[in-house]
Amino acid sequence: MTSASARVSAERPFYSRHAAAYDLLITDPVEPWVDAVHDRLGKAHRPRAAVLDAGCGTGRHAAALTARGHRVDVADASAELLARAAERCPASRALLVDLCALNLPAGYDAVTCRGVLNDMITDEDRDAAIASLTACLRPGGLLFLDVREAEASRLRAGGASRCVTADLGHRELRFSSRTRWAGGLLHVEERYEVVVDGRTEEDSGYDFTMRPWSGAELTAALRRHGMRTVEIGDGVGRRTGDRLFVVAA
């Protein structure tokens, strides 16, 4: 792992030591995104596509795409999340990778990537990530992205704390996050409180930054790396209005 975003993915407690709570904390529905991707692949005459799910998390979306007849490989920079994705998708090839340096052959009809591109802070990492993702595509392949939109993210970053509790049976994880906007970046403060039998056994925090995207920046980056058409619309399957759904070919 070489990029800063890959290091964050590997060390962020949400993706590592508390990976068991991931599916309990991230509850946006899978079906709208998967249906949108599946429909577009069908229109592109690729109803049984070879797909790379880059930044797969625990593999929920990959499993749903597999159920629709696609062959899906899963890739992530978090070993813990990738292990869960591999268990959920036993027929998939699992790749522990830095998305800024995939170095994979152009063997995929489609690449999907949700959320991860927000973690690329520098211009160099953002360009490297787009280059890596597009390089995986066969001629005529499609790239599907979910990213945070910059202005909507700025307006939503009011500093209020969001709290969610995950019941893991033998213990409870109380997760809270607070965001603020400064210098064109989304600054995130996370707290993790582990409670066992009513007693706090662990109380820790993790702070990091994200850099949302503008439509113009996305379009320029994608076209710079060979994408001839770029379609940008509202987020799909998201409960908040600060996301974009991007299809590039």
C-alpha positions in Angstrom: 0.0 0.0 0.0 1.6 3.3 -1.1 -1.1 6.0 -1.3 -2.4 8.0 1.6 -6.0 6.9 0.9 -4.9 3.2 1.0 -3.3 3.7 4.4 -6.4 5.3 5.7 -8.5 2.4 4.4 -6.2 -0.1 6.1 -6.1 1.7 9.5 -9.5 3.4 9.9 -11.2 1.5 12.7 -14.5 1.4 10.8 -12.7 -0.7 8.1 -10.4 -2.7 10.3 -10.9 -3.5 14.0 -14.6 -2.7 13.9 -15.3 -4.3 10.4 -17.8 -6.7 12.0 -20.1 -3.7 12.5 -19.8 -2.3 9.0 -23.1 -3.8 7.7 -24.9 -2.7 10.8 -23.8 0.9 10.4 -24.0 1.3 6.6 -27.6 0.5 5.8 -28.2 2.3 2.5 -30.1 -0.2 0.3 -28.1 -2.2 -2.3 -30.8 -2.8 -4.9 -31.1 0.7 -6.4 -27.4 1.0 -7.2 -27.2 -2.6 -8.5 -30.3 -2.3 -10.6 -29.0 0.9 -12.2 -25.6 -0.8 -13.0 -27.3 -4.0 -14.3 -29.7 -2.0 -16.5 -26.9 0.0 -18.1 -24.9 -3.1 -18.7 -27.9 -4.7 -20.4 -28.3 -1.6 -22.6 -24.6 -1.9 -23.5 -25.2 -5.5 -24.6 -23.2 -6.9 -21.6 -25.9 -8.8 -19.6 -23.3 -11.2 -18.2 -20.4 -8.8 -17.6 -17.0 -9.3 -16.1 -17.0 -6.6 -13.3 -14.4 -5.3 -10.9 -15.9 -4.0 -7.7 -13.1 -1.5 -6.6 -13.5 -0.6 -3.0 -15.9 -3.5 -2.4 -16.4 -3.2 1.4 -18.1 -6.3 2.7 -19.2 -7.4 -0.8 -22.9 -6.6 -0.5 -23.1 -5.0 -4.0 -20.8 -7.6 -5.5 -23.0 -10.4 -4.2 -26.1 -8.7 -5.7 -24.4 -8.2 -9.1 -23.3 -11.9 -9.0 -26.9 -12.9 -8.3 -27.9 -11.0 -11.5 -25.5 -13.1 -13.6 -22.3 -11.1 -13.7 -18.9 -12.3 -12.8 -17.5 -10.0 -10.1 -14.0 -9.7 -8.7 -13.7 -7.8 -5.4 -10.9 -5.4 -4.5 -10.2 -3.3 -1.4 -7.4 -1.8 0.6 -8.8 -3.1 3.9 -7.9 -6.7 4.6 -10.7 -7.1 7.1 -13.4 -5.8 4.8 -12.0 -7.8 1.9 -12.1 -11.0 4.0 -15.8 -10.5 4.6 -16.4 -9.8 0.9 -14.5 -13.0 0.0 -16.7 -15.0 2.4 -19.9 -13.5 1.0 -18.7 -13.9 -2.6 -16.9 -17.3 -2.7 -16.7 -17.4 -6.5 -15.1 -14.0 -6.7 -11.3 -13.3 -7.0 -10.4 -11.2 -4.0 -7.7 -8.6 -4.4 -6.0 -6.6 -1.6 -5.0 -3.5 -3.5 -4.2 0.2 -3.5 -6.8 1.7 -5.9 -4.2 4.3 -6.9 -2.0 1.5 -8.3 -4.1 -1.4 -9.4 -1.9 -2.6 -12.2 -4.5 -5.0 -13.5 -5.0 -6.1 -17.2 -7.8 -4.5 -19.2 -10.0 -7.5 -18.7 -13.3 -6.0 -17.3 -16.5 -5.0 -19.1 -17.3 -2.7 -16.1 -15.6 -1.3 -13.0 -17.7 -0.1 -10.1 -16.4 2.2 -7.3 -18.6 3.7 -4.6 -17.4 6.3 -2.2 -13.7 5.5 -2.3 -12.6 8.3 -4.7 -13.6 10.8 -1.9 -10.6 9.5 0.1 -8.1 10.7 -2.5 -7.0 14.1 -1.3 -4.2 15.2 -3.6 -4.4 15.9 -7.3 -1.8 13.2 -7.9 -3.8 10.4 -6.0 -7.0 11.4 -7.7 -5.5 11.3 -11.1 -3.7 8.0 -10.3 -7.0 6.4 -9.1 -8.9 7.4 -12.2 -6.1 6.1 -14.4 -6.0 2.8 -12.5 -9.8 2.3 -12.8 -10.1 3.1 -16.4 -7.1 1.0 -17.3 -8.9 -2.1 -16.1 -11.6 -1.7 -18.8 -11.9 -3.5 -22.1 -12.6 -1.3 -25.1 -16.1 -0.1 -24.7 -16.2 -0.9 -21.0 -18.2 1.2 -18.5 -17.1 2.9 -15.3 -19.7 3.4 -12.6 -18.9 5.8 -9.7 -20.5 7.0 -6.6 -18.9 10.2 -5.2 -19.6 13.0 -2.9 -20.6 16.3 -4.6 -18.5 19.2 -3.3 -21.1 21.9 -2.8 -23.7 19.7 -1.3 -21.1 18.2 1.0 -20.1 21.6 2.1 -23.7 22.6 2.9 -24.3 19.3 4.8 -21.1 19.6 7.0 -22.7 21.5 9.8 -20.7 20.0 12.7 -23.6 18.1 14.2 -22.8 14.7 15.6 -24.4 11.6 14.1 -24.7 8.6 16.4 -25.4 5.0 15.5 -25.3 1.8 17.7 -24.4 -1.6 16.4 -25.5 -4.6 18.6 -22.9 -7.3 18.1 -24.4 -9.7 20.6 -21.6 -10.0 23.1 -20.8 -6.3 22.8 -22.2 -3.0 21.6 -20.5 -0.5 19.4 -21.6 3.1 19.7 -20.3 5.0 16.7 -20.5 8.7 16.2 -19.1 11.0 13.6 -19.0 14.8 13.1 -18.1 16.6 9.9 -16.9 20.2 9.2 -15.8 21.9 6.0 -12.6 23.8 5.8 -10.2 24.6 3.0 -12.2 22.7 0.4 -12.0 19.5 2.4 -14.5 17.5 4.5 -13.0 16.9 7.9 -14.4 13.9 9.7 -14.1 13.1 13.4 -15.1 9.6 14.5 -15.6 8.1 18.0 -15.9 4.4 18.8 -17.2 3.3 22.2 -17.3 -0.4 22.9 -19.7 -1.4 25.6 -19.9 -4.8 27.3 -22.5 -5.5 30.0 -23.2 -1.8 30.3 -19.6 -0.9 30.9 -17.4 1.1 28.4 -14.4 -1.1 27.7 -12.9 1.0 24.9 -13.3 4.6 23.9 -11.2 5.7 20.9 -11.3 8.2 18.0 -10.1 8.6 14.4 -9.9 11.7 12.4 -9.4 12.0 8.6 -10.3 14.2 5.6 -12.1 13.7 2.4 -12.2 15.7 -0.8 -15.5 15.7 -2.6 -15.8 16.2 -6.3 -17.4 18.8 -8.6 -19.0 17.6 -11.8 -16.5 19.6 -13.9 -13.5 18.0 -12.1 -14.9 14.5 -12.6 -15.6 15.1 -16.3 -12.1 16.5 -16.9 -10.4 13.6 -15.1 -12.4 10.9 -16.8 -11.9 12.4 -20.3 -8.2 12.8 -19.6 -8.0 9.1 -19.2 -9.9 8.1 -22.3 -13.6 8.2 -21.3 -15.4 9.7 -24.2 -18.8 10.0 -22.6 -19.5 11.1 -19.0 -23.0 11.1 -17.5 -23.5 12.6 -14.1 -26.7 12.4 -12.1 -28.1 12.4 -8.6 -26.9 9.6 -6.3 -28.6 6.3 -6.5 -29.7 4.4 -3.4 -28.4 7.1 -1.0 -30.4 8.6 1.9 -28.7 11.9 1.6 -28.6 14.3 -1.3 -24.8 14.9 -1.4 -23.9 12.1 -3.8 -23.5 11.7 -7.6 -24.0 8.7 -9.8 -21.5 8.7 -12.6 -21.4 6.5 -15.7 -18.4 6.9 -18.1 -17.6 5.0 -21.3 
